[in-house]
Amino acid sequence: MNPFESLQPTLAALSDGPEILPATGQAQQYLQQFDVDEHYDRVRTEGEKTVREVLEVRQNRIYIDVPPLPRTSKHLFQYFVDGSVKTFFLGTLVEHDRNTPVLLGQIGAAAINRDDKGNVQIRSEDFRREIIVLLNRKQISSTVWRKAESTIKDVRTRPPIRLVDTRETDTYNRSKLLGRSTEQRSRAAHKANWEMRVLETDLLRNLLARHDESGAYIAIDGSLGKEFSSKEFNRGFVGIVKNFSKDHVFH
């Protein structure tokens, strides 16, 4: 079964009135040209470029040995959370003198559980997946938007589908580092990544309840941005980032 078949009524509603200028040839995967973790770290530490507190014990060593733990050893981290996002540029929707790119996003998040016997599994309740259609709501009429939303409400397939307004602000896209204007496709790709982070935080809430019961810690792939600063996320997990802003100065 084609997982995108249920999108046809929504795309038809968006093109009922407005004109769609399709991507040349076919839908194109939209690849960001910068490292997302590095960019978000730059936004998260805006105005705070000096790092004075290093929690690891230095002992004049650049690297710290992290040997593998055998199954017989006690291990604190039993959950590993990661997300995935892909965006595809479908075309440009033109309505009178307004236009907006239309992007399709596939987003998901999952938690891998390693139990005390060394078994690795993903529970069904630890898996999230969505298909999102991204466009600037301000650039189309309310009639077209409502019609598209109505078609989505009638869809009962999995994964769920929903519209995302790329104009909405979040923790990152209102940063001064983005400037007063942002290219619409890049903003849509960011929104897809942000919606993936929302799935991760929703998953983390459930895992923290298990942490409170068992003491099992969680490792999240990626930096810990401002979305993790509330009191509900004040325990039980760490973020692992492979790339970070090169603007930082360590003292």
C-alpha positions in Angstrom: 0.0 0.0 0.0 1.3 3.5 -0.9 1.6 5.4 2.4 1.1 8.7 0.5 -2.2 7.6 -1.1 -4.2 9.2 1.7 -2.5 12.6 0.8 -4.3 12.9 -2.5 -7.5 14.5 -1.2 -5.5 17.1 0.8 -3.3 18.0 -2.2 -6.4 18.2 -4.4 -8.0 20.6 -1.9 -4.9 22.8 -1.9 -4.9 23.0 -5.7 -8.7 23.6 -5.9 -8.5 27.3 -6.9 -4.8 28.1 -6.4 -2.3 27.0 -9.1 0.4 24.5 -8.3 3.8 24.9 -9.9 5.3 21.4 -9.4 8.9 20.7 -8.7 10.9 20.1 -11.9 10.6 16.5 -12.9 9.3 15.2 -9.6 9.2 15.8 -5.9 12.7 16.7 -4.6 14.2 15.8 -1.3 15.1 19.1 0.4 18.6 18.8 2.0 19.8 21.4 4.5 23.2 22.7 3.6 24.4 23.3 7.2 24.7 21.0 10.2 21.4 21.3 12.2 22.9 20.5 15.6 25.6 23.1 15.1 23.1 25.7 14.0 20.7 25.0 16.9 23.6 25.1 19.4 24.5 28.5 18.0 20.9 29.7 18.6 20.6 28.1 22.0 23.8 29.8 23.3 23.0 33.2 21.7 24.9 35.8 23.6 26.7 33.2 25.8 29.8 32.2 23.9 32.1 31.5 26.9 31.9 28.1 28.6 33.4 28.2 32.1 31.9 25.1 33.6 33.2 21.7 32.4 31.7 18.8 34.3 34.1 16.1 33.2 37.3 15.5 35.3 40.1 16.8 33.1 43.3 15.6 34.6 45.1 17.2 31.6 43.5 14.8 29.2 41.7 15.7 26.0 39.8 12.5 25.8 38.1 10.3 28.4 38.0 6.5 28.1 34.6 5.0 27.8 35.0 1.2 27.8 32.0 -1.0 26.9 30.0 -2.3 29.8 29.4 -6.1 29.9 26.0 -7.4 30.6 27.0 -8.4 34.1 27.8 -4.7 35.0 25.2 -2.3 36.2 24.3 0.3 33.5 22.3 3.4 34.2 21.4 4.2 30.6 18.6 1.9 29.4 16.9 4.0 26.8 18.3 5.8 23.7 16.0 8.3 21.9 16.6 9.4 18.4 14.5 11.1 15.8 14.4 11.2 12.0 13.1 13.8 9.5 13.0 13.9 5.7 11.5 16.8 3.7 10.5 16.9 0.1 9.7 20.0 -2.0 6.5 19.2 -3.9 6.0 22.6 -5.6 4.9 26.2 -5.2 1.2 27.1 -4.5 0.2 30.3 -6.2 -3.1 32.1 -5.3 -3.5 35.5 -6.9 -0.5 37.6 -5.9 0.6 35.3 -3.1 2.7 32.1 -3.1 4.2 29.5 -0.8 6.3 26.4 -1.2 4.6 23.2 -0.3 6.8 20.6 1.4 6.1 17.1 2.5 7.7 15.9 5.8 8.2 12.4 7.1 9.0 12.7 10.8 9.5 10.1 13.5 11.0 9.4 16.9 11.7 6.1 18.8 13.3 4.9 22.0 15.5 1.8 22.0 15.4 -0.1 25.3 18.3 -2.2 26.5 17.3 -4.4 29.4 19.4 -5.9 32.1 20.1 -9.0 30.0 21.4 -7.0 27.1 18.4 -7.5 24.9 17.5 -4.5 22.7 14.0 -3.7 21.6 11.6 -0.9 20.6 8.3 -1.1 22.3 5.2 -0.1 20.3 4.4 2.7 22.8 8.0 4.1 22.3 7.5 4.8 18.6 6.1 8.0 17.0 5.6 8.7 13.3 3.7 11.4 11.3 3.4 12.8 7.8 3.1 16.6 7.7 2.3 19.0 4.9 4.2 22.3 5.4 3.2 25.6 3.9 2.7 29.3 4.9 -0.9 29.7 6.0 -0.7 33.5 5.5 0.0 33.0 1.8 -3.2 31.2 1.0 -6.9 32.0 1.6 -8.6 30.7 4.8 -11.1 28.8 2.5 -8.3 26.7 1.0 -6.7 26.0 4.3 -9.9 25.0 6.0 -10.8 22.7 3.0 -7.4 21.0 3.3 -7.8 20.6 7.0 -11.2 19.1 6.5 -9.9 16.4 4.2 -7.2 15.4 6.7 -9.8 15.0 9.5 -11.5 12.3 7.3 -8.3 10.3 7.0 -8.0 7.3 9.3 -4.8 5.8 8.0 -1.5 5.4 9.7 0.8 7.3 10.1 -1.4 10.3 10.8 -1.3 13.3 8.5 -1.6 17.0 9.5 -1.0 20.5 8.1 1.8 22.6 9.6 1.9 26.4 9.3 5.5 27.4 8.6 4.7 30.9 9.8 4.4 29.8 13.4 7.3 30.7 15.7 9.1 28.4 18.0 12.2 28.4 20.2 14.6 28.6 17.3 13.1 30.5 14.4 12.4 33.6 16.4 16.1 33.9 17.2 18.0 37.1 16.1 20.4 34.8 14.3 17.8 34.0 11.7 17.4 37.7 10.7 14.2 39.5 9.8 13.4 37.2 6.9 14.1 33.6 6.1 13.9 31.8 2.8 10.6 30.0 2.8 11.9 26.5 1.9 14.5 26.7 4.6 12.0 27.8 7.2 9.7 24.9 6.2 12.6 22.4 6.5 13.3 23.8 10.0 9.7 23.5 11.0 9.8 19.8 10.0 12.8 19.3 12.2 11.1 21.2 15.0 8.0 19.0 14.7 10.3 16.0 15.0 11.8 17.4 18.2 8.2 17.7 19.5 7.8 14.0 19.0 11.0 13.4 20.9 9.9 15.5 23.9 6.5 13.8 23.9 8.3 10.4 24.0 10.7 11.7 26.7 7.8 12.5 29.0 6.7 8.9 29.0 10.2 7.6 29.6 10.8 10.0 32.5 7.9 8.3 34.3 9.7 5.0 34.0 12.9 6.7 35.2 11.0 7.8 38.3 10.0 4.2 38.9 13.1 2.3 38.0 16.0 4.9 38.0 16.8 4.0 34.3 18.4 6.9 32.6 17.8 8.1 29.0 20.3 9.3 26.3 18.9 11.6 23.6 20.7 12.0 20.3 21.1 15.7 19.7 21.6 18.9 21.7 19.3 19.9 24.5 17.7 23.1 23.5 15.4 25.5 25.3 12.5 23.1 24.8 14.0 20.9 27.6 14.4 23.7 30.1 11.0 23.3 31.9 10.7 21.6 35.3 9.2 18.5 33.8 12.6 17.8 32.1 14.8 18.4 35.1 16.1 14.8 35.7 16.9 11.5 34.2 18.5 12.1 30.8 21.4 13.6 28.9 21.9 14.8 25.4 24.6 13.6 23.1 25.7 16.1 20.4 28.2 15.2 17.7 28.6 18.8 16.4 28.4 22.1 18.2 28.9 25.8 17.5 32.5 26.7 16.7 32.0 30.1 18.3 32.4 28.8 21.8 35.4 29.6 23.9 36.3 27.2 26.8 37.9 28.5 29.9 
